[in-house]
Amino acid sequence: MSKSIIPALFFLLGASSAMAQADRWQQRVKYDMDIRMDVKNHQFTGKQQLEYTNNSPDTLSRVFYHLQWNAFQPNSMMDVRSRELGKIIIGKDSKGVDRHDWDSRVTDRISKLQPNEIGYQKVRSLTMDGRQQQFRTEETILVVDLDKPILPKTTVTFNMEFDAQVPVQIRRSGRNNKEGVDYSMSQWYPKMAEYDYEGWHPTPYIAREFYGVWGDFDVKITIDKNYVLAATGYLQNPQQIGYGYETKSSKVTRPAGNTLTWHFNAPNVHDFVWAADPDYKHITQPVDGFTAHFFYIENDTTKNTWPQLAKMIPVAYEYIKKHYGAYPYKQYSFIQGGDGGMEYPMATLIMGNGKMDGLYGVAIHEWMHSWYQGMLGTNESLYPWMDEGFTTFAEDNTIGNTVDSLAGKWPHAPSYRNYFALVRSGFEEPISTHADHFNTNYAYSISSYSKGAIFLEQLGYVIGAANRDAGLLRYYQEWRFKHPNANDFIRVMEKQSGIQLDWYLEYMRNTTKHIDYALDSINEVNGKTVVTLRRVGEFPMPIDLQVELKDGRKELHYIPLTIMFGNKPAENADEKRIVHDGWRWTHPTYTLTIDTPISQLKSIDIDPSMRMADVNRNNNKAVDE
């Protein structure tokens, strides 16, 4: 993209941001960085100028930066945490061998790193508005005690010089990953921590989630001229380096010497990632107003799978745009690198040598983070289920509706299976638990990804799928380029549906109470069927009760909760629906009458759609044999 277009794009992004929830202040940053990479020693020096705008009503006496590569050192918090979790046995595998809880990518690898393999970020100097500042490093956090406070509604400029060593690739970032990519450069720069209405968030890095300040990045990377780079943002100097993201120019003026400087500009993002390898192959794919870029190392597998992936992205986007909103930038890059898949603004690092279905799955998951993290930037540490869970929900829907072999299958069945297994395991914790503080990786993973996805699918059961889907688009419109929390989200859904949902958020987020409804008794009185339902679990829910008659007719008996103060709209126009009085959550049983004798009934079924996360479905259905 040309420089002349970028300010216009920024204006549009900023304007759309300002229209939504204008009373929620947000800090603002502007990074200008210049780094010089020594590929022989896997180190670089960096200069960073950071304009920091304090839009808060508070006076700030100190600031915090993240120095996340310091985690890749023996005895770091990430190292010890991984090894401690590895002592926990969470079950047995199919061969009867104990399953340890540690992340298989990390295990005890950090403890074995040699000095030339560790990662570090060392700040050499730091000034604010030209004055030297006092600072100290507490592993992955730089604490800066300011000589002069930053007043509300003012902007200051920090200038920093720092050194860094790229760690051997263990988790997300690093060098020489197992697929042969030289550099996966995520979390590579000193990054200002977020300050919001809750205060500072200087979260130590132990391999979990992130939270960043919205802003603009201008980054120059000088590196050996044999390397091809992929990054967040738009390449500004394709002619100088002889490499174009849009078109290769015949009028190339390369500077003399052994290095090239790649210049990127990224407007209105909260992070910046890049990757580099001499063997990257680069292809592009036009997609409805923007360009998708693909960087991968070609081999017998990738020469087929990555071009196929490129052709699949426009089809996926057609579904994504309709259901979750438009992608707002003019570029997105799928980059082979990292240790599985990890999202960043305008780009993702993904492993690339696998089979086509796996490659497509991880690509769509990480791309959907452009919505539920890249634009709707919740604090992932506090709300990992809003990040990973919402992304999983959207990923499963997108894949399920774009892969022919999955047509007609319920895409969320795996999330429900995972959640039920977690309930049985005894390791479940509330999803309100801070991402870093779950007792097990197992509980964190299932709670954030699977239960987070269930939160949305089951919400469709509560308010109707059409309301839920319209609410997701409304959420996107109102909160993109903001930092929404769980209450912000549920208020959007309340406005969309006209149904009170505070109870739903409370039970799903802050408890591990479970849903279990049962058919308690079925009797005939005066030629009518009287059904008593029992709430066995502690989590109250509205009830869809489907009755099938022996002549093939079906009718749905709908029982709202009184604390909903509203009813879900009918979801199936072809099915008769009878709305009953509300069920008071304090009452363990509810009795309703069906105007048909038992002899004419074939079956009675609680929640035939199975969207309710009922932990015991064996007591949900009665069938006349």
Sequence and secondary structure as in RCSB ss.txt:
>XXXX:A:sequence
MSKSIIPALFFLLGASSAMAQADRWQQRVKYDMDIRMDVKNHQFTGKQQLEYTNNSPDTLSRVFYHLQWNAFQPN
SMMDVRSRELGKIIIGKDSKGVDRHDWDSRVTDRISKLQPNEIGYQKVRSLTMDGRQQQFRTEETILVVDLDKPI
LPKTTVTFNMEFDAQVPVQIRRSGRNNKEGVDYSMSQWYPKMAEYDYEGWHPTPYIAREFYGVWGDFDVKITIDK
NYVLAATGYLQNPQQIGYGYETKSSKVTRPAGNTLTWHFNAPNVHDFVWAADPDYKHITQPVDGFTAHFFYIEND
TTKNTWPQLAKMIPVAYEYIKKHYGAYPYKQYSFIQGGDGGMEYPMATLIMGNGKMDGLYGVAIHEWMHSWYQGM
LGTNESLYPWMDEGFTTFAEDNTIGNTVDSLAGKWPHAPSYRNYFALVRSGFEEPISTHADHFNTNYAYSISSYS
KGAIFLEQLGYVIGAANRDAGLLRYYQEWRFKHPNANDFIRVMEKQSGIQLDWYLEYMRNTTKHIDYALDSINEV
NGKTVVTLRRVGEFPMPIDLQVELKDGRKELHYIPLTIMFGNKPAENADEKRIVHDGWRWTHPTYTLTIDTPISQ
LKSIDIDPSMRMADVNRNNNKAVDE
>XXXX:A:secstr
  TTHHHHHHHHHHHHHHHS TTS   EEEEEEEEEEETTTTEEEEEEEEEEEE SSS EEEEEEE GGGGSSTT
 HHHHHHHHHTT EEEE TTS EEE S TTTTTTGGG  TTT  EEEEEEEEETTEE EEEEETTEEEEEEEEEE
 TTEEEEEEEEEEEE  BSSSSSEES TT  SEEESS S EE  EETTEE     SSS      EEEEEEEEEET
T EEEESSEES HHHHT  SS   S     SSSEEEEEEEEEEES   EEEETTEEEEEEEETTEEEEEEEE  T
THHHHHHHHHHHHHHHHHHHHHHH    SSEEEEEE TTSEEEETTEEEE  SS HHHHHHHHHHHHHTTTTTTT
B   TTT HIIIIIHHHHHHHHHHHTT GGGTTS TTHHHHHHHHHHHHHT    TTS GGG S HHHHHIIIII
IHHHHHHHHHHHH HHHHHHHHHHHHHHHTTB   HHHHHHHHHHHH    HHHHHHHHH    B EEEEEEEEE
TTEEEEEEEE SS    EEEEEEETTS EEEEEE BGGG S    S TTSEEEE   B TT SEEEEEESS GGG
EEEEEE TT  S BS GGGSEEE  
